[in-house]
């Protein structure tokens, strides 16, 4: 749905991706993955087309399908340490502080491919409130686009998948939300290409309104 089309979604719980959705970490992601691509002799621009939304080892498996997964997991541990230490240029997505304030007392969870340490570092660098409920890399056995993380988030909040709305920016994340049976709000320029249920340029383009019956109304602002 184009960002210029007024739209309203009703949910009972919200499941939030982090990178590209709440936090703009593109600068550090690009720095770390370009270094990795150089070490592997890969075209960095091509690598950057597939890194968003997945855990690092899953991205590596896509890019190097014949490499043993033990090597991917080892490289992923190095990558996570590099990303956690490098916070230069990590900023909130426009509208994220107000959005997080608006949903503070509403059912919501963070569902991210980052591990707990990286999530804490980036949310802190962006000066965003960390949700009490988090599904991080340590919590799942499969990376997005597998729906496991979103399904675990819904279950932890106590809501059916159909009652949840996912906020995502990447192809893998949007696919995961759909596979979980949830509606998806696509945030930012990447999301527009993957046909989310609703697309917004950033979080300034959304109004959040709780209802007396416990539901949440999400309205796209034109």
C-alpha positions, -999 to +999 in steps of 0.1 A: +000+000+000+016+033-009+026+057+019+003+083+004-028+062+009-046+067+042-047+034+061-057+022+095-048-011+112-062-024+145-041-047+167-039-060+202-001-062+203+029-048+184+061-067+175+090-044+167+122-051+147+151-029+158+177-021+130+162+000+103+128+001+121+136+018+154+173+024+151+193+036+120+225+015+122+232+014+085+266+031+089+280+005+112+264-024+094+280-013+062+314-008+078+315-042+094+301-061+064+324-044+039+353-056+060+340-091+061+333-091+023+369-079+017+382-108+038+361-133+018+369-118-016+332-109-022+317-078-038+307-057-008+279-040-027+263-074-034+268-085+001+250-054+015+219-063-006+213-094+016+225-086+051+195-068+065+171-086+087+190-119+091+214-131+118+249-129+106+255-166+103+224-169+081+236-141+058+269-159+055+252-191+046+234-174+018+266-158+005+289-188+010+265-218+006+294-244+005+311-231+036+307-251+069+282-236+093+308-239+121+329-212+102+298-190+098+290-192+135+326-184+143+326-154+120+293-143+134+307-141+169+334-118+156+309-097+137+287-093+167+316-081+188+327-056+162+291-043+158+286-040+195+318-020+199+311+003+170+283+027+177+294+056+156+264+069+135+238+049+154+207+071+157+170+067+161+148+064+131+128+097+128+098+095+151+111+065+171+114+083+205+078+095+203+065+062+190+082+043+219+067+067+244+032+063+228+033+025+232+050+023+266+019+010+283+006-011+254+015-047+247+047-048+226+079-067+223+112-062+205+120-090+180+155-086+166+182-106+149+207-089+172+218-106+203+210-091+237+244-072+240+240-056+206+204-047+211+212-030+244+241-012+228+222+001+199+190+011+217+212+029+243+232+047+216+199+058+200+186+069+235+155+047+230+136+029+258+143-008+257+111-029+257+107-051+288+100-081+266+126-090+240+132-119+216+168-117+206+192-139+187+198-161+218+160-168+220+155-185+187+169-215+167+162-200+133+168-166+118+144-144+100+128-150+075+117-179+097+087-168+118+100-183+150+109-150+166+076-133+159+056-163+170+076-164+203+069-127+208+032-131+203+031-161+227+050-143+254+026-114+252-003-138+252-019-129+219-028-148+187-006-140+157-036-126+139-040-100+166-004-088+162+011-062+139+048-064+130+070-034+123+098-042+099+122-027+073+138-057+056+127-084+031+136-112+055+117-095+083+086-088+063+086-124+051+089-136+087+060-115+098+038-128+070+049-164+076+038-159+113+003-149+101+007-113+111+001-080+093+032-059+086+039-022+087+069-016+065+092+012+078+117+031+056+129+029+020+139-007+020+105-020+031+086-004+002+099-030-023+085-059-004+048-051-003+040-048+034+004-043+043+011-007+050+043+013+042+055+045+060+086+065+053+094+066+090+077+066+124+067+102+122+040+091+097+021+070+122-004+078+150-010+053+178-043+054+197-053+029+224-090+020+227-111+013+257-114-024+247-077-028+248-071-027+211-046-004+194-054+017+163-025+025+140-033+053+115-010+063+087-006+100+084-005+116+049 
